[in-house]
Amino acid sequence: MTFRRELLLLLLFLTILFGFMLGQRPLSTPDEGRYAEIPREMVVSGDYLTPRLNGVKYFEKPPLMYWMEAVTIKFFGLSEWSLRLLPALLGILGCVWIFIVARLLFGREEAWASAAILATCSLYYAHTRLLILDLGVTVFLSLTLLSFLLAAKSPSSRTQNSWLLGFYTGSALAVLTKGIIGAVIPGTIILLWTIPWKRWSELKLAFKPWGVLLFFLIAAPWHILVSLKNPEFPYFYFIYEHFTRFTTIEHGRFQPWWFFIPILLVGLFPWIHFLPQAVNHAWKKLPGDIIQFLGLWVGFVFIFFSISHSKLIPYILPIFPPLSLFLGVYIGKFWRENKNALGFVWGVQAFRLVCILLIFALPIIFYTQELLESLKSLGFFLGLFLVSLLSGAIVPGFFVSRGRVRSALISIVSVSVVIFITLNAAWSTLAERSIKPLALTVQRLRLSGDKIICYEKYYQDLPVYLNQTVMVTAWIGELGFGMQQEDTTSWMISRQKFWEFWDSPHKVYAFLRKNTFENLRAEGRKMILVEETSKDVLIKNHP
């Protein structure tokens, strides 16, 4: 099979995997609501320079993902599917890039294995279905670092410059996606890889004058223009959002140093069981410079975010591309030879054990997470999930016992994909944080001139579903800095202003938490309940 046909086949597999049921779930809050609303407002206002969230200046992140999302909104409209199209495409791009690199460095089987492993890691797969920034920065960091590695190993200056083009461009795009870590992370890894081993010629590749110029031509203009228009931007963005976030617990995201260890164990499912064998195999078989580069990549990113005082689950995602290469080299060997080995058998048996443990853990999970009432609505998904786990506990072991390594690997991939799809499909039933049901109700009922107000809580997905900014009562949250920069009191209102609207002759619809509603009703406030979910209520002031 030609390289082009292999790429087309891979694209078909990834499109089906990442595209299936892409728009099935409501937007997750707060993240998907936030990162959908900012580009929606850009499209409406035509201002692509100053990001705004519910009309308030929002400088926490750079704009590349907002710009790309705005393009999908313009072409495909505003829907869960169109909003998640970008992360799905980025997920495909990341896997195709890993395939190309592994094919160049290692071989055909290793390329297929690396791409398939990355695509079916649970954390990577989950982020192809979530509108947040971390998959984008992961893909661009992967482009940056692997382009540099290919340039360093390139035999000709012409080919080397082609790869360096990817290196400088990828780093600039990473900066425009999530800030200066797009340059700090690859820069530090390259320094650690070159200086201790005196790779001076390779180090010089990172400082080509034309490349540095290209980097700044891509990354700098927005930072300069937004600073000129918003003088408050540089301090908040560079100091508060980068250094303060990393060195203090002010952002409220502190976790212990070992936080990412269980995230890695779960996020690398179903391949975590093969990781020790894969690292050992790579240590013995791969060239030392490649092992050092990939190892430093994994180690530095893991340590960097582990010592940070701000930790969230997606931060660890950038180590998944190099881990997929380690695993791909190992798994690719078994695919090519189709023969068992003790380490491979142990990996399969560990996967089977996890499936068995999950079967027994399900009742505990349902009980401790108070999901017993959802059993009826989750019946089909629960049954499919159990069948998948049971298959995972039996089928791979059956094939391994008969020496059919390829069949065992296919069964692991198949079981994992069914598990992921089942969880994705069931999630909409459990998505109690989404305001979508109430938003659709108010869309149906409201008339021109009716006011829509959030009371003591800003529902991040509400403006997206209503396709408009909303009034918010007595809430500041992450909008505090932006609210200090300009007058937002006409829509970010006080409780006193809310009750003036409520007592007026005009109809007002209000969204609020159920416990807040109960407290207000106990105070004797007159409210008409329109609809409720398990967490929130929609009320109005007049029939």
VEXDREN-2710 file (C-alpha; in Angstrom, 1 decimal):
% VEXDREN-2710
k/r/px/py/pz
1/MET/0.0/0.0/0.0
2/THR/1.4/3.4/-0.9
3/PHE/2.0/6.1/1.7
4/ARG/-0.8/8.3/0.3
5/ARG/-3.3/5.4/0.5
6/GLU/-2.2/4.7/4.1
7/LEU/-2.8/8.3/5.0
8/LEU/-6.3/8.3/3.4
9/LEU/-7.1/5.1/5.3
10/LEU/-5.9/6.6/8.6
11/LEU/-8.0/9.8/7.9
12/LEU/-11.0/7.7/7.3
13/PHE/-10.5/5.8/10.6
14/LEU/-9.9/9.0/12.6
15/THR/-12.8/10.8/11.0
16/ILE/-15.2/8.1/12.0
17/LEU/-13.7/7.7/15.5
18/PHE/-13.6/11.4/16.4
19/GLY/-16.7/12.5/14.3
20/PHE/-19.2/9.9/15.5
21/MET/-21.8/11.5/17.8
22/LEU/-19.7/14.6/18.0
23/GLY/-22.6/17.0/18.7
24/GLN/-24.6/14.6/20.8
25/ARG/-23.9/16.1/24.2
26/PRO/-24.8/19.5/25.5
27/LEU/-21.9/21.9/26.1
28/SER/-19.9/21.1/29.2
29/THR/-19.7/23.9/31.7
30/PRO/-17.9/26.0/32.4
31/ASP/-15.2/25.4/29.8
32/GLU/-17.1/24.6/26.6
33/GLY/-19.6/27.4/27.3
34/ARG/-16.8/29.9/27.8
35/TYR/-14.7/28.9/24.8
36/ALA/-17.8/28.9/22.6
37/GLU/-19.2/32.3/23.8
38/ILE/-16.0/34.2/23.2
39/PRO/-15.8/33.4/19.4
40/ARG/-19.5/33.8/19.1
41/GLU/-19.2/37.3/20.4
42/MET/-16.3/37.9/18.0
43/VAL/-18.5/36.9/15.1
44/VAL/-21.4/39.1/16.2
45/SER/-19.3/42.2/17.0
46/GLY/-16.6/41.9/14.3
47/ASP/-14.0/42.6/17.0
48/TYR/-11.4/39.9/16.7
49/LEU/-8.7/41.8/18.7
50/THR/-10.2/42.0/22.2
51/PRO/-11.7/38.8/23.5
52/ARG/-14.9/39.3/25.5
53/LEU/-16.9/36.9/27.6
54/ASN/-20.6/38.0/28.1
55/GLY/-19.5/41.4/26.8
56/VAL/-16.7/41.8/29.4
57/LYS/-13.0/42.0/28.5
58/TYR/-11.4/38.6/28.9
59/PHE/-7.6/38.4/28.7
60/GLU/-6.8/35.0/30.3
61/LYS/-5.9/33.3/27.0
62/PRO/-4.6/34.3/23.6
63/PRO/-7.0/34.2/20.6
64/LEU/-6.0/31.5/18.1
65/MET/-8.6/29.0/19.2
66/TYR/-11.2/31.8/19.3
67/TRP/-10.3/32.8/15.8
68/MET/-10.5/29.2/14.5
69/GLU/-13.8/28.6/16.3
70/ALA/-15.2/31.9/14.8
71/VAL/-14.4/30.4/11.3
72/THR/-16.4/27.2/12.1
73/ILE/-19.3/29.3/13.4
74/LYS/-19.4/31.4/10.3
75/PHE/-19.3/28.4/8.0
76/PHE/-21.4/25.9/9.9
77/GLY/-23.6/28.0/12.3
78/LEU/-23.8/27.7/16.1
79/SER/-24.4/24.1/17.3
80/GLU/-22.7/21.6/19.5
81/TRP/-21.4/19.8/16.4
82/SER/-19.9/22.9/14.8
83/LEU/-18.3/24.0/18.0
84/ARG/-16.6/20.7/18.5
85/LEU/-15.5/20.3/14.9
86/LEU/-12.3/22.2/15.7
87/PRO/-11.1/19.9/18.5
88/ALA/-12.0/16.9/16.4
89/LEU/-9.9/18.2/13.5
90/LEU/-7.1/19.1/15.8
91/GLY/-7.2/15.5/17.1
92/ILE/-7.0/14.2/13.6
93/LEU/-4.1/16.5/12.8
94/GLY/-2.2/15.3/15.9
95/CYS/-2.6/11.6/15.1
96/VAL/-1.7/12.1/11.4
97/TRP/1.4/14.1/12.4
98/ILE/2.5/11.3/14.8
99/PHE/1.9/8.8/12.0
100/ILE/4.2/10.8/9.6
101/VAL/6.9/11.2/12.2
102/ALA/6.9/7.6/13.3
103/ARG/6.9/6.4/9.6
104/LEU/10.0/8.5/8.9
105/LEU/11.9/7.6/12.1
106/PHE/10.8/4.0/12.8
107/GLY/8.7/2.2/10.1
108/ARG/5.3/1.4/8.8
109/GLU/4.0/-0.8/11.6
110/GLU/5.3/1.6/14.2
111/ALA/3.6/4.5/12.5
112/TRP/0.2/2.8/12.5
113/ALA/0.6/1.7/16.1
114/SER/1.6/5.1/17.3
115/ALA/-1.3/6.9/15.6
116/ALA/-3.8/4.3/16.7
117/ILE/-2.5/4.4/20.3
118/LEU/-2.7/8.2/20.5
119/ALA/-6.2/8.2/19.1
120/THR/-7.5/5.6/21.5
121/CYS/-5.8/6.9/24.7
122/SER/-8.8/7.8/26.9
123/LEU/-7.6/11.4/27.7
124/TYR/-6.7/12.3/24.1
125/TYR/-10.0/10.9/22.8
126/ALA/-12.0/12.8/25.4
127/HIS/-10.3/16.1/24.4
128/THR/-11.2/15.6/20.7
129/ARG/-14.8/16.0/21.9
130/LEU/-14.3/19.0/24.2
131/LEU/-13.9/22.6/23.2
132/ILE/-11.0/23.6/25.4
133/LEU/-7.5/24.8/24.6
134/ASP/-5.3/22.0/25.7
135/LEU/-5.6/19.7/22.7
136/GLY/-4.7/22.6/20.4
137/VAL/-1.5/23.4/22.4
138/THR/-0.7/19.7/22.5
139/VAL/-0.8/19.4/18.8
140/PHE/1.2/22.6/18.2
141/LEU/3.8/21.6/20.8
142/SER/4.1/18.2/19.1
143/LEU/4.5/19.9/15.7
144/THR/7.2/22.1/17.3
145/LEU/9.3/19.5/19.0
146/LEU/9.1/16.7/16.5
147/SER/9.9/19.1/13.6
148/PHE/13.0/20.1/15.5
149/LEU/14.0/16.5/16.1
150/LEU/13.5/15.8/12.4
151/ALA/15.5/18.9/11.5
152/ALA/18.3/17.8/13.8
153/LYS/18.5/14.4/12.1
154/SER/18.0/15.7/8.6
155/PRO/20.9/14.9/6.2
156/SER/20.5/18.0/3.9
157/SER/20.1/21.7/4.6
158/ARG/17.1/22.0/2.3
159/THR/15.2/19.3/4.2
160/GLN/16.4/20.7/7.5
161/ASN/15.0/24.1/6.7
162/SER/11.6/22.5/5.8
163/TRP/11.4/20.9/9.2
164/LEU/12.6/24.1/10.9
165/LEU/9.7/25.9/9.2
166/GLY/7.4/23.6/11.2
167/PHE/9.4/24.1/14.3
168/TYR/9.2/27.9/14.4
169/THR/5.6/28.0/13.1
170/GLY/4.4/25.4/15.6
171/SER/5.9/27.2/18.5
172/ALA/4.3/30.5/17.5
173/LEU/0.9/28.8/17.1
174/ALA/1.4/27.2/20.5
175/VAL/2.0/30.7/22.0
176/LEU/-1.1/32.0/20.3
177/THR/-3.1/29.1/21.7
178/LYS/-2.1/29.1/25.4
179/GLY/0.6/31.7/26.0
180/ILE/4.3/31.7/26.6
181/ILE/4.5/28.0/27.6
182/GLY/4.3/27.5/23.8
183/ALA/7.9/28.8/23.7
184/VAL/9.1/27.9/27.2
185/ILE/8.3/24.2/27.1
186/PRO/10.0/23.4/23.7
187/GLY/12.8/25.8/24.4
188/THR/13.7/24.2/27.7
189/ILE/13.5/20.7/26.3
190/ILE/15.8/21.6/23.5
191/LEU/18.3/23.2/25.9
192/LEU/18.2/20.1/28.1
193/TRP/18.8/17.9/25.1
194/THR/21.6/19.9/23.5
195/ILE/23.8/21.5/26.2
196/PRO/24.6/18.5/28.5
197/TRP/25.6/16.4/25.4
198/LYS/27.4/19.3/23.7
199/ARG/25.1/19.2/20.6
200/TRP/26.1/22.7/19.6
201/SER/25.1/22.4/15.9
202/GLU/21.7/21.2/16.9
203/LEU/21.3/24.0/19.4
204/LYS/22.0/26.5/16.7
205/LEU/19.0/25.3/14.8
206/ALA/16.7/26.9/17.4
207/PHE/18.2/30.3/16.8
208/LYS/18.2/30.7/13.0
209/PRO/17.6/34.4/12.3
210/TRP/15.0/33.8/9.7
211/GLY/13.2/31.4/12.0
212/VAL/13.2/33.7/15.0
213/LEU/11.9/36.5/12.7
214/LEU/9.1/34.1/11.5
215/PHE/8.2/33.2/15.1
216/PHE/7.8/36.9/16.1
217/LEU/5.9/37.7/12.8
218/ILE/3.3/35.1/13.8
219/ALA/3.2/35.4/17.6
220/ALA/3.9/39.1/18.3
221/PRO/1.3/41.2/16.2
222/TRP/-1.7/40.3/18.3
223/HIS/0.1/40.8/21.6
224/ILE/1.3/44.3/20.4
225/LEU/-2.1/45.4/19.0
226/VAL/-4.2/44.2/21.9
227/SER/-1.8/45.9/24.3
228/LEU/-2.0/49.2/22.4
229/LYS/-5.8/49.1/22.5
230/ASN/-6.0/47.8/26.1
231/PRO/-3.1/49.1/28.2
232/GLU/-4.2/46.9/31.1
233/PHE/-3.5/43.8/29.1
234/PRO/0.3/43.2/29.5
235/TYR/0.3/43.0/33.3
236/PHE/-2.7/40.9/33.6
237/TYR/-1.8/38.5/30.8
238/PHE/2.0/38.1/31.2
239/ILE/2.3/38.5/35.0
240/TYR/-1.0/37.5/36.6
241/GLU/-2.1/34.8/34.2
242/HIS/1.4/33.2/33.7
243/PHE/3.6/33.7/36.7
244/THR/1.0/34.2/39.4
245/ARG/-0.9/31.2/38.1
246/PHE/2.2/29.1/38.2
247/THR/3.7/30.2/41.5
248/THR/0.6/30.8/43.8
249/ILE/-2.7/29.2/44.7
250/GLU/-4.6/32.5/43.9
251/HIS/-6.4/30.9/41.0
252/GLY/-7.9/28.2/43.3
253/ARG/-6.5/25.2/41.3
254/PHE/-4.0/23.9/43.8
255/GLN/-3.5/20.1/43.8
256/PRO/-0.8/17.9/45.5
257/TRP/2.4/17.1/43.6
258/TRP/1.3/13.6/42.7
259/PHE/-2.0/14.8/41.1
260/PHE/-1.0/13.9/37.6
261/ILE/0.1/10.3/38.4
262/PRO/-3.5/8.9/38.6
263/ILE/-4.5/11.1/35.6
264/LEU/-1.7/9.5/33.6
265/LEU/-2.7/6.0/34.6
266/VAL/-6.3/6.6/33.7
267/GLY/-5.7/8.8/30.7
268/LEU/-3.4/6.3/29.0
269/PHE/-6.0/3.6/29.2
270/PRO/-6.0/1.0/27.5
271/TRP/-2.2/1.3/26.8
272/ILE/-0.9/2.1/30.2
273/HIS/-0.4/-1.6/30.8
274/PHE/2.2/-1.8/28.1
275/LEU/4.1/1.4/29.0
276/PRO/6.9/-0.1/31.2
277/GLN/7.7/-2.8/28.6
278/ALA/7.6/-0.1/25.9
279/VAL/10.1/2.2/27.7
280/ASN/12.4/-0.8/28.3
281/HIS/12.2/-1.8/24.7
282/ALA/12.9/1.7/23.5
283/TRP/15.9/2.0/25.8
284/LYS/17.4/-1.1/24.2
285/LYS/16.4/-0.6/20.6
286/LEU/16.1/3.1/19.7
287/PRO/19.0/5.5/19.0
288/GLY/20.1/7.3/22.2
289/ASP/19.4/10.8/20.9
290/ILE/15.8/9.9/20.1
291/ILE/15.3/8.3/23.5
292/GLN/16.8/11.3/25.3
293/PHE/14.7/13.8/23.3
294/LEU/11.4/12.0/23.9
295/GLY/12.3/11.2/27.5
296/LEU/13.1/14.8/28.3
297/TRP/9.9/15.8/26.7
298/VAL/7.8/13.5/28.9
299/GLY/9.9/14.2/32.0
300/PHE/10.1/18.0/31.8
301/VAL/6.4/18.5/31.0
302/PHE/5.3/16.2/33.8
303/ILE/7.6/17.8/36.4
304/PHE/6.8/21.4/35.1
305/PHE/3.1/21.0/35.7
306/SER/3.5/18.9/38.8
307/ILE/5.4/21.7/40.6
308/SER/3.0/24.3/39.4
309/HIS/0.6/25.6/42.0
310/SER/-2.2/25.5/39.4
311/LYS/-3.2/22.1/38.2
312/LEU/-6.0/20.9/36.0
313/ILE/-6.5/17.5/34.3
314/PRO/-5.8/18.6/30.7
315/TYR/-2.4/20.1/31.5
316/ILE/-0.7/16.7/31.2
317/LEU/-2.0/16.1/27.7
318/PRO/1.3/17.3/25.9
319/ILE/3.2/14.2/27.1
320/PHE/0.8/11.9/25.2
321/PRO/2.4/12.3/21.7
322/PRO/5.9/11.1/22.9
323/LEU/4.4/8.3/25.0
324/SER/2.4/7.1/21.9
325/LEU/5.7/7.0/20.0
326/PHE/7.3/4.8/22.8
327/LEU/4.3/2.6/22.8
328/GLY/4.0/2.5/19.0
329/VAL/7.5/1.2/18.6
330/TYR/6.8/-1.6/21.0
331/ILE/3.3/-2.5/19.8
332/GLY/4.4/-2.1/16.2
333/LYS/7.0/-4.8/16.7
334/PHE/4.4/-7.3/17.8
335/TRP/2.1/-6.4/15.0
336/ARG/4.9/-7.0/12.5
337/GLU/6.1/-10.3/14.0
338/ASN/2.7/-11.5/15.2
339/LYS/4.4/-13.4/18.0
340/ASN/3.8/-13.5/21.7
341/ALA/6.3/-12.4/24.3
342/LEU/6.1/-12.4/28.1
343/GLY/5.9/-8.6/28.4
344/PHE/3.1/-8.3/25.8
345/VAL/1.2/-11.1/27.5
346/TRP/1.5/-9.3/30.9
347/GLY/0.1/-6.1/29.2
348/VAL/-2.9/-8.0/27.8
349/GLN/-3.6/-9.7/31.2
350/ALA/-3.4/-6.4/33.0
351/PHE/-5.9/-4.9/30.5
352/ARG/-8.2/-7.9/31.2
353/LEU/-7.8/-7.4/35.0
354/VAL/-8.8/-3.7/34.7
355/CYS/-11.9/-4.7/32.8
356/ILE/-12.9/-7.2/35.5
357/LEU/-12.3/-4.7/38.3
358/LEU/-14.4/-2.1/36.5
359/ILE/-17.3/-4.6/36.2
360/PHE/-17.2/-5.1/40.0
361/ALA/-16.7/-1.4/40.7
362/LEU/-19.8/-0.2/38.7
363/PRO/-22.3/-0.9/41.6
364/ILE/-20.0/1.0/44.0
365/ILE/-19.7/3.9/41.5
366/PHE/-23.4/4.2/41.0
367/TYR/-24.0/4.1/44.8
368/THR/-21.3/6.6/45.9
369/GLN/-22.1/9.0/43.0
370/GLU/-25.8/8.9/43.7
371/LEU/-26.6/7.6/40.2
372/LEU/-29.1/4.8/41.3
373/GLU/-32.0/7.0/40.2
374/SER/-30.5/7.2/36.7
375/LEU/-30.4/3.5/36.2
376/LYS/-33.6/3.5/34.2
377/SER/-32.5/6.1/31.7
378/LEU/-29.0/4.6/31.6
379/GLY/-30.1/1.0/31.1
380/PHE/-29.1/0.6/27.5
381/PHE/-25.7/2.3/27.9
382/LEU/-25.0/0.4/31.1
383/GLY/-25.7/-2.8/29.4
384/LEU/-23.5/-1.9/26.4
385/PHE/-20.8/-0.8/28.8
386/LEU/-20.9/-4.1/30.8
387/VAL/-20.8/-6.2/27.5
388/SER/-17.8/-4.2/26.4
389/LEU/-16.0/-4.8/29.7
390/LEU/-16.9/-8.4/29.6
391/SER/-15.5/-8.7/26.1
392/GLY/-12.3/-6.9/27.2
393/ALA/-12.0/-9.4/30.0
394/ILE/-12.3/-12.4/27.7
395/VAL/-11.5/-11.8/24.1
396/PRO/-7.9/-10.5/24.2
397/GLY/-6.9/-13.3/26.5
398/PHE/-8.5/-15.8/24.1
399/PHE/-6.4/-14.5/21.1
400/VAL/-3.2/-14.3/23.1
401/SER/-3.5/-17.8/24.3
402/ARG/-3.5/-18.9/20.7
403/GLY/-0.7/-16.7/19.6
404/ARG/-2.9/-14.3/17.6
405/VAL/-1.3/-11.1/18.6
406/ARG/-2.9/-8.9/15.9
407/SER/-6.3/-10.1/16.8
408/ALA/-5.6/-9.4/20.5
409/LEU/-4.6/-5.8/19.6
410/ILE/-7.6/-5.3/17.4
411/SER/-9.9/-6.6/20.2
412/ILE/-8.3/-4.2/22.7
413/VAL/-8.8/-1.2/20.4
414/SER/-12.4/-2.3/19.5
415/VAL/-13.4/-2.7/23.2
416/SER/-11.9/0.6/24.1
417/VAL/-13.6/2.5/21.3
418/VAL/-17.0/1.0/22.2
419/ILE/-16.4/2.0/25.9
420/PHE/-15.5/5.5/24.9
421/ILE/-18.5/5.9/22.6
422/THR/-20.8/4.5/25.2
423/LEU/-19.6/6.9/27.9
424/ASN/-19.9/9.8/25.4
425/ALA/-23.5/8.8/24.6
426/ALA/-24.5/8.3/28.2
427/TRP/-22.9/11.6/29.3
428/SER/-25.8/13.7/28.0
429/THR/-28.1/11.8/30.5
430/LEU/-25.8/12.7/33.3
431/ALA/-25.1/16.3/32.2
432/GLU/-26.9/17.9/35.1
433/ARG/-24.7/21.1/34.9
434/SER/-26.0/22.1/31.5
435/ILE/-28.5/24.9/31.3
436/LYS/-29.6/23.8/27.8
437/PRO/-33.1/22.4/28.7
438/LEU/-34.1/25.7/30.4
439/ALA/-32.5/27.8/27.7
440/LEU/-34.5/26.0/25.0
441/THR/-37.7/26.6/27.1
442/VAL/-37.1/30.4/27.4
443/GLN/-36.2/30.6/23.7
444/ARG/-39.7/29.2/23.0
445/LEU/-41.5/31.4/25.4
446/ARG/-39.9/34.8/25.3
447/LEU/-41.2/37.8/23.4
448/SER/-39.3/40.8/22.2
449/GLY/-38.5/43.1/25.1
450/ASP/-38.5/40.3/27.7
451/LYS/-35.4/40.4/30.0
452/ILE/-33.3/37.4/30.7
453/ILE/-31.2/37.5/33.8
454/CYS/-28.9/35.0/35.7
455/TYR/-29.3/35.4/39.4
456/GLU/-26.2/35.0/41.6
457/LYS/-24.6/32.7/39.0
458/TYR/-23.3/33.1/35.5
459/TYR/-24.3/30.1/33.4
460/GLN/-21.4/29.9/30.9
461/ASP/-23.4/28.0/28.2
462/LEU/-26.5/30.2/28.4
463/PRO/-25.4/33.0/26.1
464/VAL/-24.4/30.3/23.5
465/TYR/-27.8/28.7/23.5
466/LEU/-29.6/32.0/23.5
467/ASN/-27.2/33.5/21.0
468/GLN/-26.9/36.7/23.0
469/THR/-25.2/38.1/26.0
470/VAL/-27.2/38.0/29.2
471/MET/-27.7/40.1/32.3
472/VAL/-26.0/38.7/35.4
473/THR/-26.9/39.6/39.0
474/ALA/-24.4/39.8/41.9
475/TRP/-21.7/37.7/40.3
476/ILE/-18.1/38.5/39.5
477/GLY/-16.0/35.3/39.2
478/GLU/-13.4/35.3/36.4
479/LEU/-14.9/38.5/34.9
480/GLY/-13.7/40.6/37.8
481/PHE/-10.7/42.1/36.1
482/GLY/-12.6/42.9/32.9
483/MET/-15.4/44.5/34.9
484/GLN/-12.9/46.9/36.5
485/GLN/-11.7/48.2/33.1
486/GLU/-15.0/49.6/31.8
487/ASP/-18.5/50.2/32.9
488/THR/-20.5/47.0/32.7
489/THR/-23.2/47.9/35.2
490/SER/-25.9/47.9/32.6
491/TRP/-25.8/44.1/32.3
492/MET/-23.6/43.0/35.3
493/ILE/-26.2/44.2/37.8
494/SER/-26.7/44.4/41.5
495/ARG/-29.4/42.6/43.5
496/GLN/-31.1/45.9/44.0
497/LYS/-31.3/46.5/40.2
498/PHE/-32.6/42.9/39.7
499/TRP/-35.5/43.4/42.0
500/GLU/-36.3/46.7/40.4
501/PHE/-36.6/44.9/37.1
502/TRP/-38.5/42.0/38.8
503/ASP/-41.1/44.4/40.3
504/SER/-41.6/46.3/37.1
505/PRO/-44.5/45.7/34.6
506/HIS/-42.1/44.1/32.1
507/LYS/-41.7/40.4/31.9
508/VAL/-38.4/39.0/33.3
509/TYR/-37.1/35.4/33.1
510/ALA/-34.5/34.4/35.6
511/PHE/-32.1/31.5/35.9
512/LEU/-30.9/30.5/39.3
513/ARG/-29.8/27.6/41.4
514/LYS/-32.5/25.5/43.0
515/ASN/-31.3/26.2/46.6
516/THR/-31.3/29.9/45.9
517/PHE/-34.8/29.6/44.6
518/GLU/-35.9/27.9/47.8
519/ASN/-34.3/30.5/49.9
520/LEU/-36.0/33.4/48.0
521/ARG/-39.3/31.6/48.2
522/ALA/-38.9/31.2/52.0
523/GLU/-38.3/35.0/52.1
524/GLY/-41.7/35.5/50.5
525/ARG/-40.6/36.6/47.1
526/LYS/-43.2/36.3/44.4
527/MET/-42.0/34.0/41.7
528/ILE/-43.6/31.8/39.0
529/LEU/-41.8/28.5/38.4
530/VAL/-41.6/27.8/34.7
531/GLU/-39.4/24.8/34.6
532/GLU/-36.6/23.1/36.6
533/THR/-33.8/20.6/36.3
534/SER/-32.1/18.7/39.1
535/LYS/-29.8/21.7/39.8
536/ASP/-31.4/24.8/38.4
537/VAL/-34.8/26.6/37.9
538/LEU/-36.3/29.0/35.4
539/ILE/-38.7/31.5/36.9
540/LYS/-40.6/34.5/35.7
541/ASN/-42.2/37.5/37.4
542/HIS/-45.5/37.7/35.4
543/PRO/-47.9/35.1/34.0
END
